[in-house]
Amino acid sequence: MTASEIWFGAQLVAACVGLPLLLVAVFVNVHIFPLLDQFGVPCPASLAGSWQQVYESYVAAPLTTYLLPHLPKPLANFTETLVTSGESLEHLADRAAEGATALYQGLVGSYGCLLSWGTVATTAAAILVRLGVNPATAEAWTGVGGPFPYKTFVIAVSTAVYVFETYLSYRQHRKLKQKSRPATITTIVSQDDFQRANAYGLDKSRFSFIQSFVGQAQTLLFLHFDAIPWLWAHIGEAMWHLAGMDSTYEITQSVAFFMATTFVTTLLSVPFNIYYTFVIEERHGFNKQTLGLFFADMIKGFAVGGAIGIPAISGFLRIIQWAGPSFYLYVWAFVVVLQITLITIYPTLVQPLFNKFTPLEAGDLRTRIEALAARVHFPLTQLYVIDGSRRSAHSNAYFYGFFKQKRIVLYDTLLEHTGTDEICAVLGHELGHWQMNHVAKFFLITQAHTFTLFYLFSRVINSPTMYESFGFHQAAPLLIGFMIFQYLYIPVESLMSFAMNVLSRHNEFEADSYAIRLGYAAPLSTALVKLQLKNLGNMNPDPWYSAYHYSHPPLVERLNAIERVAAEEVKKTG
């Protein structure tokens, strides 16, 4: 990776992760701290000073020091102004627009005049005409002289993301067709294992091309032919004829719409899931499911989704109706509580519907794991084995639980193919995530991102043009508005996903280093190789593909890092 690529990555991470945190920080400074002062809530003595001083010392100063250097100059100037100003949240959108203008002008130089939508539309139409498109058609496509073409934008962005990701998949597909092993893995992977992994990868790659193409085609067809307003209208008509419910029962209609769309998408995915499970996974020795178990899981999943989704959507919409323009605050708080609740109940109430948990039997492995947990002060309360082999031959291990109620879960397939030292090394890695608060950090970043999502949604929720663009000329249902906004948010979500993968890979290296410091360098390397071979993981990933998609570093990079960190540890102790 070149220095310019590293710098670009730093800018991207700063923009995608730092700016949402910045918006939250500014909101707290403008709205929360004054309330604390108003009600006489003292600033903690450990922080000293007033709440405003706390903001300047612990928020503004660190952001200015660590965030701004990684941003493009125009965006950095805007961010610095935002951090140091006392503007109200209502003006943030205007400030963001100014910052976006400055950034755009900084990027395109003398073409900054294109920022006007009318100018952009006219320019786009002119380009299409130069490419041979009929002028009237070009103007219709680009919306010259009209409002912002939301649907056209969504279709264009969705297609652009699809084309980009397909290109990355094509690069990876070419890599998988290589017959000989790269020199970097010749000492750890045999030619037969390499070819088996590539065969599995090629099967998945071909399947992915077809599945993603069909999915994109479905999305474009649904949008082009206004399937969303058609389904919404027919559900409304059915409610009126069957129960006498009119448009005032928006939440009920929204729940029915949610269930209908969930059913349709589940139904459309069934052929793909069956082929993937009973052809690809079966061909390579991973599938352990029967058709009966497959459909039982699907029905259970639909039922669980309804049990969670119906009250969640109802609460989401009711809060928006009740809270008014500031709904984003209350919806965000609602979602945070909901996520924490689901994280709490899923392992104990939901997952047992699909898998059987049994306590790990007494013996050397259990003794070693308990000793490891005690050594690092991990509050282990339960050790379980899950029957992963009931469905698949893939292996895994994880822990869950809040505060002093931690539980470790091992897949039975992991116990079958790895030794005690290797399992302890894998758990040492997982304990590294816990020790370094990786899960908590991810959760906080996600919540900052979610807050930004809801805040931006609040800025367009009442836009009649947005609804009309998608075929809603009379009604403006809240759930539909949020669905449309999620389409508009695709570029941000793609960048955020990439940034989170970058952070996740960094965390994986840190967790590996923690396991090494516990003395598990050699067994960790062996375990990673075994898991890679057992799961037929990609041995030769394309660097662009892995950088965009992988949440874990490629095997060779991890092994090299383990060797380097282990050598450094030897020097320290020597």
N, C-alpha and C positions, 0 to 999 in steps of 0.2 A: 504494500500500500504506500503510495507516494505521500509526500508532505502536503501537497495540495488537497489530496483526498481526505487526509486526516483533518486538515483545517476545515474543509467543507462539512465533514461529519460533525465537527465541534460546533459549527454555525447552526447546522440543522438541529442538533440536539438542544442547543441553547434556545432556538426559536420555538421548537415544539414542546419542550418541557419547561423551560424557564419562563416563557411569557405567560402561560396559564397561571403559574405560581405567582407571577408578578401581579396579574389582575386580582387574584385573591388577596394578596398583600395590600394592594392599594385600597381595595374595598374595605378591608379590616381597618386600615388607618383612617379612612374617610368616614365610615359609618359605625364601626364597633367601638373603637377607642373613645370617640366623643361621648358615646352612651355610657361607657365605663366611668369617664370623668363626671358626667352629668349625675350619675347615681352614687358618686363618691367612692367608687371601687378603687382602692389604692393599688399602685403598681407594686409588685413583689419586691421586697427589700433586696433580694438576691440580684435583681436586675437594675435597681436604683433608678432614680429620676422619674419623670412623667411618662405616660403612655406614648406621647409624641416622641420623647427622647428614645424610648424603646424602639419605636419604628425606625427612627433615623439611624440608630446604632446597630440594630440587629436585623433590619430588613433592607433599608435603602443603601447603607454602606456596603454590605456583602454583595447585593445585586450589582451595584455600580462597579465593585472591584472584580467580581468573578463572572458576571453575565455579559456585561457590555463589551469586553474585549473580543468576545466570540461572535458578535452580531455584525452584519453589514453596517457600514457607517450611518446611512440614513435611518435605519431601524434603531441603531444604537442611540442616535440623537433623540429620536422620539421616546425611546424607553427611559433615557435619562431625564427628560422633561416630565414624563409621567411619574417616575419614582419620586422626584423632588418637588412635585407640585401638590397642591391641596385641592384639586378639582373633585367635584362630586362624580359619583358613578354614572349619573345621567349623561355626562359629557364625555365619557370614555369612548363611546362609539364615534363621536366626531373626532376625538383625538386619534383613535385608531385609524380612521379614514385618512387623516392628515399624515399619520405615520406610514400608512400603506402607499399614499401618494409619493411621499419622499422616497420610500424604498423603491417604488416602481421607477421613479425618475432617475434614481441612482443606478438602477440596473440597465435601463434602456437609453440613458443619456439624453441625446437631443430628441428622442422620440417620446418624451414625457407627455406631450400633448395627446397621446393616444389614450390617456387614462379616462377621458370622457367616454361614457358608454356609447353615445351617439357616434363619436369618432371611431371607436373600436369597431362598432357594427359596420360603419361605412367602409372602413379599411378592410375588414374581413370580407365584405361583399365584393369589394374591388379585387381582392386576391382570388376569390372564387371565380369571378368573371374572367380574370387572366388565365385561370386554369381551364376555361372552356364552359363554365356553368352559365346558363341563361341568366341575364341580369335580373329579370323579375323573380326567378327562382332563388337567386343569390340573396336578394333583398328579403324575400320571405324567410329564408333559412336563418339569416342573421338578425332579423327584426329591425331593419333600418327604419327610423322614424317612429318606432313604437316603444313600449315598455320593455324592461329587461326580460328576455326570453328564458324563463326559468327552466322549462322543460328541455329546450334545445341545449342549454348549458349542462343540465344533468346528463342528457344523452351523450353529449360530446365528452364530458369529463369521464363518465363511466366507460365509454369506449376507449378513451386515451389510457386509462388505468388498465383496462383489459389488454390492450395492445402491448403496453409496456411489460406487464407481468407475463404475457405470452412470449414476448421476446426473451425474457429471462428464463422461462421454462424451456424455450428452444435451445438456449445456450447450455442449459443443464442436460437436455436430451442428447446433445452432441457429445458432451463429456461422458455420458453413460454408454455411448457406443464405442468408446475406446477399448481396444482389446487387451492392451498390455498395461501392467501396473505402473503407476508413477514411481519414480525412484524413491520417493519419500516413504512409501509404505511397503517396499519389497521385503523388509526385514520383519514385518509384523503381520502381513496378510499374504496367504498363499494365492497362487494364480487361480485355483479352483474357487476359493472363497471370494476372490475379487469378481470373478465372472458370475457367480451366484448372486452376489449383491447387485451387480449391474443388471442382471436379468430381472430381478425384482424391481429395481428402480425404473427400468425401461417399461415394464408392464404398468407401473403406477403412473409414469410420465405420459404414456399413450392414453391411458384412462383419463388423466387430468386434462389433457387437451380437449377431449370430447366433452367431458363434464363441464368444463369452464365455458366452452363454446355454446353448449346448449343453455347453460345458465345465463350467459350474456344475451343470447337470442331471446330467451324468455323475458328477461328484464326489458329489453328494447321493445318487444312486441306488446308487453303489458302497458308500457308507457305510451307507445305510439297510438295504440288503439283505445286508450283511456279505460283500461280494465279496472283500475282502482275506483273511479267514480261510478262505473257501471255496477260493480259489486256493491258499493255503498248504497246506491239507489235501490237495488233489488232487495237488499237486506231491510232497508227502510220500508219498502212496500210490503214485504212479508210481515214485518212487525205490525204494520197498520191493519192488514187483513186478518192476521191471526190473533192479535191482542189489543187492537185499537190504540197502539202507541204511535204518537206522531213524532215530529222532529225534536220536540222538547226532551225526549228520552235519549239524549245524545250519548250518555255513558253506556246505557244498555245497548244501543246500536253499535257503539265502538267495541264493546266486549264481543258482540256477535261477529263483527267484522274481523276482530283479532282471531277468534276461533276458526272462522271460515278460511282466512288466509293461512293460518297455521296448518289446517287440514289439507288445503290445496298444495302448499309447499312440501308437506310431509309426503303426500301422495306422489308428487312429481319426483321426489328424491328416492322413492322405494326401488325402482328399477336399477338405479345407479348403486345404491347401497347393497342390493342383492348381488349384483355383478361383482362389486369390489370384494364383498365378504366371501361369496361362494365360488368365485372364479379366481380372482387374483390372490387373495389370502390363502385360499385352499390350494392353489397350484404351488405355492411356495411353503406350504406346511405350517401356516400360522392359524388358520381358522379351526376353531373347535366347536362352533355353534351349530345347532340344528335350525331348520326353518321355523320350527315351533318356538324355540327360544328367541329367534330373531324377531318374529312378529309379536311375541309376548313383551319383549323389551320395547318395541315400537309403541305398543298400546299403553304400557306403563309410562313411557316417556311423554306421550300425548296427555295422559291423565295428570301426571305431575306438572307438566307445563301449564295445563289449564288451572290446576289448583293454586299454582303460584302466580300465573300470569293474570288471571281474572281479577283477583283483589288488588294486584299491583297496578294494573291499568286503571281500574276504578279509582283507586286512591290518587294516582298520578293526575287523572283528569279532574277529579273533584277538587284537588288542591289548586289547580290552575284556575278553575272557575271561582273558587273562593278567594284566592289571594290577590287577584288583579295583576297589575303591571309588575309587581315584585315577586311574582310566583316562582321565579327561578331560585330564589333563596330557599323557599319552603320545599319545593320539589327536590332540590339538591339534598337537603337535610333528610327528606323522606327516602331518597334513594340510598343515601349512606346507611341509614338505619336498616333498610331492607337488605342491603348487601351483607352487612354484619350479621343480620339474622340468618340469612341463607348460608353464609359461611359456617355458622354455628350448627344449624340443624341438618345440613346436607350429609355430613359423614355419619350422623347417628340416626337420622330418620329417612333420608332419601336413598342413599347408596345401599343400605341393607335390603332395599326392595329389589336390587339387581345382583348383589353379590353377598356371599356368606363370609363373615368375619369370625375367625377362631383365634383364641389366644395362642401365642407361640409357645410350644412345649418347652418344659424345663430342660436344660442341657447347656452344653458349652456355648452355643451361639447366644442363647438368651442371657447367660451370665456375662459374656463379653459385651453385649450391647448395653446391659444395665450398668456395667462398670464404665463403659465409655460415656454414657449419659451422666453418671455421677461425676466423672472426671471433669466435665465441662459445665457442670451445674445445670444440666438440662432437666426440667421438671417432668420426667417421664412417668406417666401413670399407667399406661397400657401398651402392650406389644401384641399386634395382631398379624395374622396371615390371611390374605384375601385370595379367594379362589379365582384368580385371573385366568387360569388354565381352562376354566369352563367355557370361555369365549375365544381366547387367543393364546398363542405361545409367546407373545411379547412380554417383556419383563419390566418391572418398575418398583420403586419404593418411594414413600413420602411420609411426612408427618403433618398433623393438624392439631388444632385446639388453641384456645386462648389462655394466656396467663399461666397459671400453675397446673393446667389440665392438658398436657401434651400427650399425644398418642403417636406411635410409629406403626406404619403399615407396610408389610413386605408382601410382594406378590409371590405366590407359591412357585411360579416359574423362575423367579430369581433364586430361590433356595435350591432348585434342582440343578442349576448350572454354574453356581459360583460358590467358592469356599468361604469359610468363616472370616478370614482376614479381608477378603475382597468385599464381603457384605459390610463389614465394619468400616472399610474405607469408603464405600458408597454412603453409608450413614454419616461418616465423618464429614463428607462433602455436604450432605443435607444439613448437618448441624452448623456448618459454616454459614449457610444461608440464614439460619436462625440467629447465630451469634452476631452477624453483621447487619441484622435487621433488614435484610433484603425484601422480605415479604411486606413488612410495614412501609418501607420506602416506596415500593411499587404501589401499595394501596393509597398512599398519600398523593403520589403523582397522578394516579388514576382519578382520585377525587378532585384534584385541581383541574384536570382535563374535563371531567364531567361538569364541574361548575361552569367552566368556560362554554361548554356545549349548551347548557341550559340558558346561560346569559345571552349568548348569541341568538338562540332560538326566540328569546323574548323580544328581540329586536325586529323579527320578521313575522311573528305569529299573527299579526293583524294586517298583513299585506294582502289585499284582495287580488292583486296581480299574480301573486304566487299561486293562490288557489285556482284562479281562472286559467292559468297556464297549464294546469294539470286536469282541467275539465270540470272543476267545481265552480259553476257560475252563480249559484245561489247560496248554497250552504258553505260554511267554512269550519268543518269539524276539527277539533283540537288534535285528535289522534292522527288525522290525515295530515295536518300541518306539520306535526312532528315527523311523520314518515317522509314527507317531502323535504323537510330540513335535513334529515339524515342523508338523503340523496345529495343535497347541496354540499354536505359536509364531507363527501367522499375524499376530496384531495387532502383535507386536514387529517382525516382518519388514516389515510395511507402513509402520510409522513409521520404521524404519531406512532403507527405500528412499526415503521422502520426504526424510529428513535428508540422505542421500547426494546426492540430486538438488539440494538446496539448496547443498550444498558444491560440487558439480560446476559449477553455474552460476557460483558465485563464482570458481572456478578458471578458467573460460572467460573471464571478464572480466579476470582477472589475466594470462592468456596473451595476450589481445588487447592489453593495455597493453604487454606486453613487445615484441610485434611492432611496436607504434607507436614505442617507444623505439629500435627498430632502423631506423626510417625508413619503415615500410610502412603508414602510416595510410591513404592514398588507395587503394593497390592492395588492401589488406585489405578495405576497404569494398566495392570493386568485386567482389572475389572472392566475398565472402559473398553479395552480391546475385545474382551469376551462379550460384553453387551452389544458392541457394534457388530460382531460376527453373528451372534445369536439372532439379533433383530434385522440382520442383513441391511445395516445402515449404509448410507452413501459413503463410499471410500474415497471418492475423487470429485468433490463438489466444485462447481463453477464458482469462482470468487464473487462475481456479481450476484448470482442467484443466492448463495449462502449469506452474503452481506445483507440482502434485502429480506430474506425469508427466515433464516435460522435464528432461533432463540438461544441455541447452544453452539459453541465454537466447533468447527470440524475436528475430527479425531486427531489428525496430525498436529494441528495447532495446540490442542490440549496436551498431547504427549510431550511436545517440545517445551511447552511452558512448565509442565511438571518436572521435567529433567532440569530445566534452568533454575527453578525455585528450589528444588532439592539440593542442587549444587551450592546455591547461596546459603541454604540452611546448614550444610556441612561446614562451609567456611566460617559461619558464625559460631558454631559449636566447637570448631577445631581451634 
